[in-house]
Amino acid sequence: AQMGGTSMCGKTVRISSGGKSVTARVTDTCPSQFCTSGSLDLSQAVFSKLAPLDTGVIPITWEFA
């Protein structure tokens, strides 16, 4: 629902967690069984800029950039 289908693909988002921020491009939707409203499924490259990969799940805030 937060994606409006796939209409947000190609747009950028600013993601913050633990005092760190990164800008990333939306490439697809996350199936609702994996992502609750407000959550994002990050690539390993983006996640690793915010926290170690073995952390698993991190709290984030984000907005369309």
Secondary structure, 3 states (H helix, E strand, C coil): CCCCCCCCCCCEEEEEECCEEEEEECCCCCCCCCCCCCCCCCCHHHHHHHCCHHHCCCCCEEEEC
